[in-house]
Amino acid sequence: MLHDPAAVRAAFHQAASSFLTTLGAVGPEQWDRPGALGEWSVRELAAHTLRAFITVEGYLAAEPSTDRILADATEYYQVALADPDVHRGVLHRARQAGRQLFDPVGEAEATVEQVLALVAATADDEPVNTFAGQITLIEYLATRVVEAGVHTLDLQRATGQMAELHPDTSRIVLDVLVQLASPITLILALTGRANLPDGYNALS
């Protein structure tokens, strides 16, 4: 489902703001403690979340690596998650990035400022050449809202902060996740007729 460009841009800005605010509240002794996902440290989780912004710049400048055209954020995730090694690769990249993240707050502020300026100067339908296929900027930004939003919540939980996101961000995150989830499973769970299955994950 195609997203409203203004709503996605607002959600992306708010996701960036929440991410930076969350990083700013991390104590110096917390960076190398376990993150909320079990396998990652807080520093690695921060580095992975920062990639939600770094990849925007990289993929906008990239040449097409496949002739696949992705219709929307939902298809992006469907293609990306079809790779059985995707989660292992994400963890590996996060650990590499974490080892190079010496000033998490300062580096994140500089990167986010640069990416927000680039996004503001780029058309909604500008092609973004991801590893999964080519997608418009707005639909790719919707996936970045999901990544930044969900992992900001992870960072908040891992460091004892209140878990919260701006409503603009939450709406886009939920919209994408609902499209990926089983509608019947969600309907039954949200109306109290059944519990979600153990370990249920729309991104697995």
MIZAVO-903073 format. One record per atom (N, C-alpha, C): residue in one letter; x, y, z. Coordinates in steps of 0.001 Angstrom, whole numbers, padded with zeros to 6 digits, always signed. Example, Ala and Ser with C-alpha at 12.3 -4.5 7.8 and 13.67 -1.06 7.14 Angstrom:
residues 2
a+013190-005690+007800/a+012300-004500+007800/a+013200-003300+007800/s+012850-002250+007080/s+013670-001060+007140/s+012900+000030+007870/
//
This chain:
residues 204
m+000846-001191+000000/m+000000+000000+000000/m+000884+001244+000000/l+000637+002149-000916/l+001434+003366-001001/l+001089+004307+000151/h+002100+005012+000640/h+001937+005891+001797/h+001852+007357+001378/d+001192+008137+002224/d+001090+009572+002003/d+002466+010198+002253/p+003030+010894+001259/p+004387+011431+001420/p+004537+012373+002621/a+003572+013245+002818/a+003685+014188+003939/a+003700+013457+005272/a+002884+012408+005392/a+002828+011642+006635/a+004143+010907+006878/v+004733+010348+005819/v+005993+009621+005969/v+007120+010584+006329/r+007155+011729+005679/r+008211+012706+005988/r+008097+013181+007436/a+006890+013445+007892/a+006700+013870+009283/a+007128+012763+010244/a+006771+011525+009923/a+007132+010392+010772/a+008645+010194+010821/f+009306+010391+009693/f+010760+010234+009631/f+011452+011285+010491/h+010991+012518+010407/h+011554+013592+011236/h+011355+013293+012715/q+010171+012849+013072/q+009889+012563+014475/q+010682+011345+014955/a+010852+010361+014085/a+011658+009199+014452/a+013100+009612+014716/a+013624+010514+013886/a+014983+011013+014077/a+015109+011744+015411/s+014123+012572+015707/s+014142+013331+016958/s+014102+012404+018171/s+013221+011407+018139/s+013113+010467+019255/s+014401+009669+019432/f+015012+009260+018327/f+016259+008507+018375/f+017356+009321+019050/l+017516+010572+018625/l+018569+011419+019197/l+018305+011719+020667/t+017057+011970+021014/t+016714+012221+022416/t+017025+011001+023272/t+016707+009833+022737/t+016972+008587+023462/t+018464+008371+023663/l+019261+008583+022611/l+020708+008431+022742/l+021273+009397+023778/g+020742+010610+023789/g+021228+011615+024722/g+020976+011261+026173/a+020035+010363+026424/a+019698+009971+027799/a+020402+008688+028235/v+021221+008115+027355/v+021967+006902+027712/v+023146+007288+028595/g+023284+006627+029727/g+024397+006908+030625/g+025705+006370+030075/p+026844+007002+030398/p+028139+006559+029862/p+028489+005121+030224/e+027952+004636+031340/e+028232+003273+031767/e+027326+002244+031086/q+026346+002721+030304/q+025361+001809+029716/q+025702+001334+028312/w+026648+001988+027629/w+026859+001720+026210/w+027257+000279+025915/d+028019-000327+026791/d+028496-001681+026510/d+027748-002745+027308/r+026609-002360+027871/r+025730-003328+028524/r+024871-004038+027472/p+024276-005165+027825/p+023412-005875+026870/p+022246-005001+026408/g+021939-005083+025127/g+020780-004380+024585/g+019515-005205+024774/a+018378-004634+024389/a+017086-005279+024628/a+016888-006533+023787/l+017694-006722+022738/l+017499-007858+021847/l+018325-009076+022242/g+019033-008985+023361/g+019740-010149+023876/g+021157-010301+023347/e+021318-010344+022024/e+022637-010606+021446/e+023479-009348+021290/w+022865-008175+021361/w+023557-006936+021048/w+023823-006120+022292/s+024905-005324+022270/s+025113-004320+023300/s+024312-003073+022935/v+024195-002168+023889/v+023498-000902+023619/v+024220-000146+022507/r+025549-000162+022522/r+026318+000524+021475/r+026030-000080+020098/e+026006-001401+020018/e+025713-002063+018744/e+024296-001768+018279/l+023374-001731+019210/l+021986-001418+018873/l+021867+000012+018361/a+022602+000931+018979/a+022611+002322+018511/a+023200+002422+017113/a+024291+001685+016878/a+024921+001702+015556/a+023991+001140+014493/h+023290+000069+014841/h+022332-000514+013892/h+021198+000463+013592/t+020696+001126+014619/t+019610+002095+014415/t+020079+003246+013545/l+021311+003660+013734/l+021857+004756+012929/l+021913+004376+011451/r+022049+003090+011159/r+022055+002653+009762/r+020720+002913+009073/a+019650+003086+009841/a+018361+003447+009236/a+018462+004777+008505/f+019409+005619+008924/f+019627+006912+008278/f+020767+006836+007261/i+021831+006140+007614/i+022996+006044+006726/i+022631+005422+005384/t+021768+004403+005394/t+021429+003713+004141/t+020632+004598+003188/v+019925+005592+003707/v+019185+006501+002821/v+020155+007187+001872/e+021207+007734+002430/e+022205+008425+001618/e+022915+007453+000683/g+023293+006298+001198/g+024025+005334+000383/g+023216+004801-000775/y+021968+004454-000521/y+021132+003878-001573/y+020672+004919-002592/l+020536+006158-002176/l+020192+007207-003149/l+021316+007390-004168/a+022550+007176-003731/a+023700+007356-004617/a+024077+006084-005364/a+023456+004956-005012/a+023851+003662-005573/a+023282+003443-006974/e+024001+002633-007735/e+023503+002170-009031/e+022605+000951-008799/p+021632+000709-009686/p+020770-000472-009519/p+021579-001765-009499/s+021271-002647-008534/s+021955-003942-008462/s+021041-005073-008948/t+019798-004741-009235/t+018820-005702-009728/t+017774-004927-010522/d+017060-005625-011395/d+016016-004946-012158/d+014656-005042-011473/r+014628-005545-010238/r+013373-005664-009499/r+012888-004279-009056/i+011621-003981-009344/i+010985-002739-008903/i+010030-003077-007761/l+010227-002464-006616/l+009410-002719-005433/l+008272-001710-005360/a+007061-002205-005186/a+005888-001336-005205/a+005800-000446-003983/d+006151-000989-002814/d+005958-000230-001582/d+006812-000813-000457/a+006654-000243+000741/a+007434-000685+001898/a+007157-002140+002246/t+005913-002563+002085/t+005559-003947+002398/t+006335-004913+001518/e+006373-004664+000224/e+007097-005564-000679/e+008594-005524-000380/y+009121-004379-000001/y+010535-004299+000385/y+010834-005311+001482/y+010009-005303+002534/y+010248-006231+003643/y+010036-007682+003213/q+009038-007918+002391/q+008788-009291+001942/q+009985-009850+001187/v+010581-009037+000338/v+011748-009483-000426/v+012966-009612+000493/a+013196-008605+001322/a+014370-008607+002197/a+014337-009773+003179/l+013164-010043+003738/l+013043-011085+004753/l+012996-012494+004163/a+012903-012582+002845/a+012908-013900+002202/a+014289-014552+002254/d+015319-013745+002484/d+016686-014265+002608/d+016835-014918+003982/p+017102-016224+004056/p+017174-016903+005354/p+018318-016418+006235/d+019308-015751+005635/d+020459-015274+006404/d+020371-013785+006744/v+019218-013172+006498/v+019126-011724+006652/v+019411-011285+008082/h+018875-011980+009070/h+019053-011547+010457/h+020503-011742+010916/r+021149-012813+010437/r+022548-013032+010769/r+023409-011909+010192/g+023099-011499+008961/g+023846-010408+008341/g+023646-009092+009061/v+022417-008840+009522/v+022126-007613+010268/v+022949-007569+011545/l+022996-008689+012266/l+023758-008742+013509/l+025248-008522+013248/h+025775-009125+012200/h+027197-008963+011863/h+027517-007503+011564/r+026668-006850+010757/r+026918-005448+010419/r+026799-004557+011647/a+025860-004869+012537/a+025689-004079+013748/a+026924-004158+014632/r+027505-005353+014741/r+028699-005511+015570/r+029891-004770+014961/q+030006-004825+013645/q+031074-004078+012987/q+030901-002574+013213/a+029672-002090+012997/a+029398-000667+013158/a+029572-000227+014604/g+029196-001097+015543/g+029337-000768+016958/g+030785-000573+017356/r+031696-001370+016786/r+033123-001238+017099/r+033687+000088+016608/q+033022+000691+015621/q+033504+001950+015049/q+032754+003170+015579/l+031809+002944+016483/l+030995+004044+017008/l+031586+004505+018340/f+032487+005466+018276/f+033196+005920+019471/f+032450+007041+020197/d+031723+007853+019444/d+030957+008965+020022/d+029511+008822+019546/p+028745+007920+020146/p+027405+007625+019620/p+026516+008848+019447/v+026470+009723+020428/v+025572+010881+020349/v+026047+011866+019289/g+027323+012209+019330/g+027843+013191+018372/g+027777+012701+016941/e+028155+011440+016726/e+028125+010890+015373/e+026695+010768+014863/a+025783+010388+015739/a+024378+010276+015325/a+023804+011642+014973/e+024103+012645+015772/e+023588+013987+015485/e+024076+014485+014129/a+025349+014300+013838/a+025901+014759+012558/a+025292+014006+011385/t+025170+012689+011520/t+024621+011869+010437/t+023159+012189+010189/v+022369+012263+011251/v+020935+012519+011106/v+020696+013899+010481/e+021448+014898+010910/e+021297+016243+010328/e+021572+016215+008826/q+022625+015516+008430/q+022985+015433+007013/q+021914+014706+006206/v+021389+013613+006747/v+020387+012830+006025/v+019061+013574+005944/l+018664+014253+007010/l+017422+015028+006970/l+017494+016122+005910/a+018642+016756+005782/a+018807+017788+004753/a+018723+017173+003361/l+019329+016007+003187/l+019265+015321+001888/l+017836+014933+001548/v+017118+014384+002494/v+015726+013978+002267/v+014859+015185+001917/a+015071+016286+002605/a+014285+017502+002340/a+014497+018008+000917/a+015681+017742+000358/a+016014+018243-000980/a+015736+017218-002079/t+015156+016075-001719/t+014949+014982-002680/t+013458+014754-002917/a+013094+014534-004170/a+011689+014339-004541/a+011136+013041-003968/d+009829+013033-003728/d+009160+011863-003152/d+009373+010600-003987/d+009374+010750-005302/d+009450+009576-006183/d+010862+009290-006691/e+011854+009908-006084/e+013240+009647-006483/e+013552+008164-006261/p+014158+007481-007246/p+014452+006055-007071/p+015575+005819-006066/v+015365+004844-005203/v+016351+004439-004205/v+016732+002994-004532/n+018009+002752-004777/n+018467+001439-005229/n+018981+000613-004049/t+018076-000142-003445/t+018420-000982-002304/t+018894-002348-002779/f+019420-003153-001854/f+019848-004511-002197/f+018662-005382-002619/a+017451-005008-002164/a+016263-005812-002467/a+015610-005400-003782/g+015943-004225-004285/g+015338-003719-005505/g+015179-002217-005444/q+014673-001647-006519/q+014480-000204-006580/q+013112+000165-006023/i+013085+001248-005224/i+011872+001682-004554/i+011885+003206-004502/t+010729+003824-004422/t+010706+005282-004335/t+011200+005739-002960/l+011669+006969-002922/l+012177+007510-001653/l+011143+007410-000542/i+009896+007797-000820/i+008887+007812+000242/i+008641+006416+000793/e+008556+005422-000063/e+008315+004066+000430/e+009541+003530+001174/y+010741+003903+000733/y+011923+003488+001473/y+011973+004186+002832/l+011609+005460+002862/l+011577+006173+004145/l+010599+005519+005112/a+009502+004977+004597/a+008554+004286+005477/a+009235+003107+006169/t+010097+002397+005447/t+010824+001288+006078/t+011825+001811+007098/r+012391+002986+006857/r+013347+003573+007793/r+012645+004055+009060/v+011414+004487+008916/v+010620+004866+010096/v+010405+003642+010976/v+010107+002508+010338/v+009933+001261+011096/v+011215+000922+011848/e+012340+000921+011136/e+013607+000539+011758/e+013993+001490+012885/a+013937+002785+012614/a+014315+003763+013640/a+013345+003731+014810/g+012054+003599+014522/g+011057+003599+015589/g+011165+002388+016487/v+011221+001205+015901/v+011267-000025+016693/v+012555-000099+017512/h+013678+000260+016898/h+014945+000143+017627/h+015141+001278+018639/t+014489+002399+018438/t+014486+003416+019480/t+013770+002891+020719/l+012675+002185+020512/l+011992+001543+021643/l+012910+000521+022312/d+013668-000242+021510/d+014613-001203+022073/d+015644-000493+022950/l+016175+000619+022453/l+017176+001375+023205/l+016595+001922+024499/q+015378+002423+024425/q+014728+002948+025626/q+014557+001850+026675/r+014097+000689+026241/r+013889-000424+027166/r+015205-000909+027751/a+016256-000946+026933/a+017549-001453+027382/a+018225-000538+028384/t+017870+000749+028360/t+018550+001723+029219/t+017632+002313+030290/g+016485+001677+030518/g+015611+002094+031603/g+014823+003359+031347/q+014679+003740+030076/q+013890+004920+029734/q+012437+004523+029482/m+011554+005513+029556/m+010154+005257+029217/m+010049+004967+027721/a+009350+003910+027372/a+009175+003541+025968/a+008087+004418+025347/e+008489+005274+024405/e+007517+006162+023773/e+008008+006609+022405/l+007052+006808+021499/l+007309+007337+020167/l+006278+008412+019871/h+006625+009337+018991/h+005658+010342+018543/h+004539+009637+017780/p+003291+010095+017918/p+002180+009459+017187/p+002397+009383+015676/d+003051+010391+015092/d+003313+010348+013650/d+004166+009132+013289/t+005167+008875+014121/t+006037+007722+013886/t+005284+006417+014119/s+004560+006346+015214/s+003829+005119+015554/s+002856+004719+014453/r+002192+005707+013856/r+001196+005386+012819/r+001837+004702+011622/i+002992+005209+011178/i+003647+004603+010022/i+004208+003231+010385/v+004809+003103+011570/v+005331+001809+011998/v+004218+000767+012007/l+003099+001102+012627/l+001980+000163+012697/l+001413-000139+011321/d+001324+000865+010482/d+000760+000660+009146/d+001573-000360+008365/v+002905-000235+008409/v+003759-001182+007683/v+003680-002572+008305/l+003748-002651+009633/l+003740-003955+010297/l+002421-004694+010097/v+001319-003963+010126/v+000011-004591+009926/v-000079-005196+008528/q+000504-004518+007543/q+000487-005046+006180/q+001291-006341+006061/l+002287-006502+006939/l+003124-007698+006900/l+002546-008846+007717/a+001678-008522+008654/a+001163-009527+009583/a-000034-010264+009002/s-000370-011376+009645/s-001575-012114+009284/s-002795-011343+009767/p-003702-010912+008873/p-004844-010110+009311/p-005759-010842+010275/i-005989-012115+010053/i-006880-012867+010940/i-006269-012985+012337/t-004971-013272+012383/t-004294-013372+013677/t-004412-012067+014458/l-004230-010948+013771/l-004312-009652+014436/l-005744-009331+014869/i-006686-009591+014013/i-008084-009304+014347/i-008500-010061+015598/l-008175-011350+015644/l-008551-012156+016797/l-007848-011677+018069/a-006565-011293+017953/a-005821-010842+019129/a-006298-009470+019611/l-006520-008552+018688/l-006902-007188+019065/l-008327-007090+019604/t-009131-008090+019324/t-010502-008091+019855/t-010661-009050+021029/g-009543-009564+021545/g-009580-010400+022731/g-010093-011808+022507/r-010141-012241+021252/r-010681-013570+020957/r-009615-014661+020957/a-008357-014259+020848/a-007250-015218+020869/a-005980-014460+021205/n-005009-015178+021756/n-003707-014580+022021/n-002823-014702+020791/l-001859-013794+020677/l-000877-013951+019619/l-000055-015200+019902/p+000326-015945+018880/p+001161-017132+019080/p+002469-016766+019778/d+003015-017678+020550/d+004295-017438+021217/d+005363-017072+020183/g+006079-016005+020486/g+007157-015579+019599/g+006710-014958+018288/y+005435-014577+018199/y+004925-014022+016934/y+005697-012764+016560/n+006082-012659+015300/n+006903-011541+014827/n+006606-011298+013356/a+006067-010140+013049/a+005733-009819+011658/a+006983-009646+010800/l+008140-009455+011429/l+009389-009244+010689/l+010275-010479+010642/s+009728-011631+011005/s+010563-012841+010963/s+010316-013608+009669/
//
